[in-house]
Amino acid sequence: MTDILGVIGGMGPMAGVYFCELVTGMTAASSDSEHLNMILYSLPKVPDRTAFLLGRVKESPAEAIIGIGNSLVGQGCRVI
């Protein structure tokens, strides 16, 4: 089985897209089929991490982020 890179995104929706673009650009591939297998899970409804860390909100983003990670594992991602 080929390894799949799981990307937790959506917390700044363009950040995940940009990260995938960087990974693709840095991959030494001479054809499309030589690029990494990636799944970008973009969930912008994750509670704000910065606001939580600064004590501005009580809702932790941890449960949502762990859920995304578990979903990616369930889809075969070996690296997240």
C-alpha positions as CSV (number, residue, x, y, z in Angstrom):
1,M,0.0,0.0,0.0
2,T,1.2,3.5,-0.9
3,D,1.5,5.9,2.0
4,I,-1.0,8.8,2.1
5,L,-0.2,12.2,3.6
6,G,-3.2,13.5,5.6
7,V,-3.4,17.3,5.9
8,I,-5.6,18.9,8.6
9,G,-6.8,22.1,7.0
10,G,-9.5,24.6,7.0
11,M,-8.3,26.6,10.0
12,G,-7.4,29.4,7.8
13,P,-8.9,27.7,4.6
14,M,-6.2,28.9,2.2
15,A,-3.4,27.7,4.5
16,G,-4.1,24.0,3.8
17,V,-4.3,24.7,0.1
18,Y,-1.1,26.6,0.2
19,F,0.6,23.8,2.2
20,C,-0.5,21.2,-0.4
21,E,0.8,23.5,-3.2
22,L,4.2,23.7,-1.4
23,V,4.4,19.9,-0.9
24,T,3.6,19.4,-4.6
25,G,6.2,22.0,-5.7
26,M,8.9,20.5,-3.5
27,T,8.3,16.9,-4.7
28,A,10.9,15.6,-7.0
29,A,8.6,14.1,-9.6
30,S,9.0,13.8,-13.3
31,S,5.3,12.9,-14.0
32,D,2.0,13.4,-12.3
33,S,1.8,9.9,-11.1
34,E,5.1,10.3,-9.1
35,H,3.6,12.9,-6.7
36,L,2.5,12.1,-3.2
37,N,-0.9,10.8,-2.4
38,M,-2.6,13.5,-0.2
39,I,-5.9,14.0,1.4
40,L,-6.7,17.6,2.5
41,Y,-9.5,17.6,5.1
42,S,-10.6,21.2,5.3
43,L,-12.9,21.9,8.2
44,P,-13.3,25.7,8.8
45,K,-15.8,25.1,11.7
46,V,-13.0,24.1,14.1
47,P,-13.1,26.4,17.1
48,D,-10.6,29.2,17.0
49,R,-7.3,27.9,18.3
50,T,-5.8,31.3,19.1
51,A,-8.9,32.6,20.9
52,F,-8.9,29.4,23.0
53,L,-5.2,29.6,23.9
54,L,-5.6,33.2,24.9
55,G,-8.6,32.4,27.1
56,R,-11.1,34.4,25.0
57,V,-13.3,31.3,24.4
58,K,-13.9,28.2,26.4
59,E,-14.5,25.8,23.5
60,S,-11.4,23.8,22.8
61,P,-10.5,22.9,19.2
62,A,-8.8,19.7,20.4
63,E,-11.8,17.4,19.9
64,A,-12.4,18.6,16.4
65,I,-8.8,18.3,15.4
66,I,-8.5,14.8,16.9
67,G,-11.7,13.8,15.0
68,I,-10.2,15.0,11.7
69,G,-7.0,13.1,12.4
70,N,-9.0,9.9,13.2
71,S,-11.0,10.3,10.0
72,L,-7.8,10.7,8.0
73,V,-6.4,7.5,9.6
74,G,-9.6,5.8,8.7
75,Q,-9.1,6.8,5.1
76,G,-5.6,5.2,5.0
77,C,-3.4,8.2,5.9
78,R,-0.1,7.0,7.4
79,V,1.4,10.5,8.0
80,I,-0.7,13.5,9.2
